[in-house]
């Protein structure tokens, strides 16, 4: 059995290879109609992508768009590892954590 390597220990090339492998598995699961498996692979891809992003590009106090959730914005309070902690705007002000790969700058083009 193959020992899985943590995303934090992978090189950029290994992460990109892993993302491609997960994307292929997600595509196959979607074709077979196994939606829960598809969702798991999608989440793993987001986590792997988070390790390709420099956490210093996410600024506490700034607002970001949530990738995959059109029209929703996220106010970042602080970072912990590869997660941004904060709250969604327009709803209850409940603290939650999102992988940094899900955050897109509001300042970038729409």
N, C-alpha and C positions, 0 to 999 in steps of 0.2 A: 504494500500500500504506500502511496506517495504521501509524504509529509507536506502539508500546506504551509506556505510561507506567509507571514503576516504582511499586510500591505505596507506597513511602516518600514519593513526590512527590504522591500523590493526596490529595484532601480526603476528609472522612468521607462526604460524599454520593457522591463518585466510587467510593469503596471499597464502599459498600453497593450501588451500581448494578452494579459488577463482580461482587460476590458473587452477586447475583441472576442475572446473565448466566451465570456459571459453574455455578450451581445448575441452570439450565435446560439447559445443555449436558450436564451430568452425567446429568440425568434422561433426556434423549434417548439418550445413549450406553448407559445401563442398559436402556432399552426395546429398543434394537437388539442388546443382548447383547454390546456391545464393552466388556468389563470392564476392560481395561487403560486405555482412554481414560477410562472412568468414574473409575478410581482417580486418574488425573492431575488431573482436574477437582476431585475431592474434596480432594486435597492443595493445589491452588492456592487453593481456598476457605478452607482452614484458614490458609494463609499470609496471605491478604487479611484474614481475621478477626483475625489477630494484630496487625495494624496499627490495629485499632479498640480494642485493649486497652492501657491504661497499664501499661508494664513495672514501674512502682513498686508495682503491686498484687501482684506475684509476689515473695515474700520468700525470699531464700536461707536455707537451713536448715529451711524448712517442708516439709511433706509435702502432696501434692496427688493427687486422683484423676485418672486419665487418661481423658479423654472418648473414648468409643468402644472402650474396653478395660475392660469391667466387672471389678471386683474387683482391678484393678492400681493400685498407688500409686507415686508418683514423688517422690523426695527431691531437692530442688533444691539444688545446690551454688553455682552462680553463673549470672548472666545475661550473654549476649553478643548484643546486637542484640535481635531478636525471638525468640530461642531461649533456653530454660532448659536448662542443662547439669546433669546429675546422674545418678542411677541408679534403676532400678526396684527396689522392695522385694520380697524373697522370691526373687530369682533371683541370678544372678552379679552381682557388683558392678561391672559394666562401665559405663563412662561413655558416655552418649549425650545427644543434644540433641533436645528436642521443641519445636515451635512453642508459644508461650505460650497460644494459643487452645485447645490440647488439655488444658490444666491447669484443673481445677475445685477450688475450696477444699474441704477435708475438713470444715471447720466449717459450710459451707452445708448445708441440708437434703438428705436423700438422694434 
